[in-house]
């Protein structure tokens, strides 16, 4: 006959098993809605594991830390100490681009002009790749600072010759590009490259990441948007933290083709470098789309 002590041990064991099950479920959910980061030297969540990596999917297993989320210095600092970029100032028509101090690899082409205009309301971004053109209608009216940055980088030929380095799966359907240093070989620390500046996120109210959306990558910290972006070819249940800058009007068939080819090696979060190489040959942005 079981004693009271035995019963207590059984209850404790059952409680522990329930805790572990809930933890596994949380980690699986985190894996499906993983953070899309874009800057080195910060702590981001990778499938429930904290890793000091440049980009989710480009992590070095040797950098894994603990199995619980950790905040970055910017997130834990008092509000008075946060010196991140300010959002678009409609009164003055200016954007706030600030130096990226996270320590990632930089392709320095200068800083975008602070003065912007929300006219025209949309602009046409053409991404010429080795697989054909991907055309995006940029929402300049709602994301003027992001659009201005993309236009500036395009004019500086910043993206030319870069490779899209991270592909999701049917559960995380997106192709991530915009790191000018990425090798997209499944081995490199891809995702650490940026322009040397960051900006505030925009157009977040009611943001959804459905098939055909182009959004900007960032780390877990606010105000960490740089040059990297992701092209969505399915529906992703991300929280509204990533600037939805435009809508893909041509080239979704290219993304479907790349997705079908799969990844070189799964990084452990359902993503990896695409088997089908996607190299950006040129990016141009014109007035009205």
N, C-alpha and C positions, 0 to 999 in steps of 0.2 A: 504494500500500500504506500502510495506517494506521501511523503511528509510535506509539511508547509514549506520547508526550505527547498525541497525539490520543485514544488509548484512555483515558488518565486524564481528559481533558475529557469524553468520552462517559460514563464511569462517574460522574463528578461530576454531570453533567446528569441522568442517570437517578436518582441518589440524591436530587437536589433535587426532581425530579418526584414521586418516591415520598413525600417529605416533604410536599409540597403536597397530594397526594391524601389523605394521612392527616389533614392539617389540615382539609381540606374535610369529610371524613367526621366529624371531631370536632365541627365547627361545626354540621353538620346534626343530629347527635345532640343537641347542646346546645340546638338550636332546638326539638327535640321534647320535651325534658325541661327546659325553661327555668325559671329561678327565678321564683317568684311573690313579688314584693316588695310592700311596703306602706308604706314610709316614705321620705320625701324626704331628700336630703342624704347618701346613702350610695352606694357603688359596687356595682352589681349586674350580673350577667352577662345579657346579652341576645343569645341566639343566638350565643354565642361572642365577642361584642363587649362590652367593658366600657363602661357608660354611667352617668353620674351622674344617675340618674333616680329619680323617686318610685316608680314601679311599672312592671314589665315590661309593655310595650304602651302606656304613656303617655309614651314617651320623645320628647324633642326631638332630631332628627337632629344638631343643632348641638352637643349635649353628648357625642357619641360620642368615646371616647378611643382606647384601643389594642385590638388584636385578641388579647389574652391576658388571662386572669383576674387580677384584683387583689383582695387582701384588704382588708377594712375595718380601721379603727384598732382596733376591739375584737378582731378576729381576730389581729392581729399583736402586740398588747400582751402582755407577760408575764402569766402567770396571776394573779400578785399584784396586778396593776393592773386586771384586769377587774372592773368593778363592776356587771355586769348583774343582772337580777332573779333571785332564787333560786327554785327549784321549790317546789311545795306541800309544806308541813311537816305531815305526818300527825300528829305528836306533839302539836302545838299547834292543828292545824286552821286554819292561816293561809296566806295567799297573799302574795306579794311583788310589788306593783305599784310601778314606779319611773317617774320622770319621763322622758319621751322627749326626748332632747337632740339628735336628728338634724336638727331644723330644718324639719320638714314643717308643712303647714297644720294648725292645731288648732281643733277645735270643743270647747272646754273645758266639760265638764259635771261636773268634779270627779273624784275618785278612788274606785274601788269599795271597799267595806269589806274589810279584810284577813281578817276572821274568816269562814270558810265552813263548810259542812257537806256531806258526800257523800250525804246522804239528802234526798229520795228518790234512788234510783240513776239515774233518768232524769227529764227534764223535757221538756215539749212547747213548742217554739218555733214560733209561727205568724207567717209573713212575709206580710202582706197587700199584694199588689202590684196594679197596674193591670190585670194579666192574670189575676188570681185568687190563691188562697192557695197558698203553699209551706209545708208543715209538716215540721218536723225533730224527731226524737227525740234530744235532747241526752244525751250520756253524762256525767252529773254525777259518777258514781262514779270514772271514770278521768280526767276533765278538769274537776275542780271549780273551778279558778281561771278557766279560760276560760268555763265556764258561768256562773259568778258575774259575770264581766265583761259578758257578753252580756246577762244579766238586768238588770244595773245600767244599761247603756246603753239597753236597751229601755224601762225605767221613766222614763228621762230624755228619752225621745222623740228620742234621738240620730239614729236611722236614718230618721225620718219625713221624707219628701220627697226622699230621696237616690235616685240612679240607679245601677243596675249599669253599670259603665263598661267592662268588658273581657270579650269573648267569644272562646273558642278555636274550633278547627275540629274535624273528626273525628279529627285526630291529636293535638289538645290540647283535649279536650272538657270545658270548664268555663266557668261564668259567674261573674265576680268582682264583688262588691258591697262596700258598707261604707265607702266614702269619702264623707263627707257633703258634700264640696265638689265632687265630680265632676259634670261637665256631660254626659259621655257623647256628645259630638258629633264625636268623631274628630279634633278639633283641639286640645283643651285638654290641659294637663299633668295629666290625671287620675291618681289614685292617690297623691297626696301628702298626702291628708287623714287625720287620725287624732284620737284622743281626748286626746293629750298625755301618755299613759303607755303603757308596754309591760310585757309579762310573759314568763315562761319558757314554752317549749313543753311540751306534755304528751301522754301516751298515744302515744308514738312507737314503742314496741317492736312490731315486726311491722306497722307502719302501711302500709296500701295505699290507693290512691286509685282505687277502683272506682266504677262507676255507682251513684249514690245517696249518696255520701259528701259531707258538709259538712266542710270543713277551713279552718283559719285561714291567711291570707296572712302573709308575713314577708319580711324581706330576707335576704341571705346570712349575716348575723350571727346567732348564737344569742341568744335572749332578746329578739327584736324583734317579737313578736306584738302586734298592736294591735287595731283594730276591724274590719279588712277580712277578708272570708271568701270562699271560692269553693265553688260548688255543682257537683259532678261529674256529668255525664250520659253519660259513657263510661268508659273505663279509661285512666288516665294513669300512665306509668312514672316517677313522681317518686321521689326518694330520701325515706326516712322522716324528714323534717325539719319537716313542717308538721302542727300539731295536728289530728288527726281528731276533731272535737268531736261529731259526730252523724251520723244517718242520715236521709235524706229519705224520708218515708212518704207524702207527697202533693205533687204538683206537678211530677213529672218530665216530664209531658206539656207543661207550660209551657216547660221548658228545651229540650225537643226542638223546640218551635215557634219559639223564639227562635233556636236553632241553624240551623234551616232557612232563616230569613230572612237569615242571614249577617251580615257586618260592613260598616260604612260604608267603611272603608279599612284594608287590612292594614298593621299597623305594621312589618312586615318579619320578624316572628317567627311568623306564622300566626294572630295574634290582632288584635283591634281593637274599637272601640266597636260594640255591636250595632245593626243597622238597626232592629230591633224594640225600641222603648224599654221598659225594665223599671224602673218607679219604685216604690219602697217607700213605701207609704202609712202603714203602722203595723207594729210588731213587738210581740208579747206573748209572755211566757213563763210557763207555769203549772206547778204541781207535777208530778204523775205524768202521763206521756203515755198 
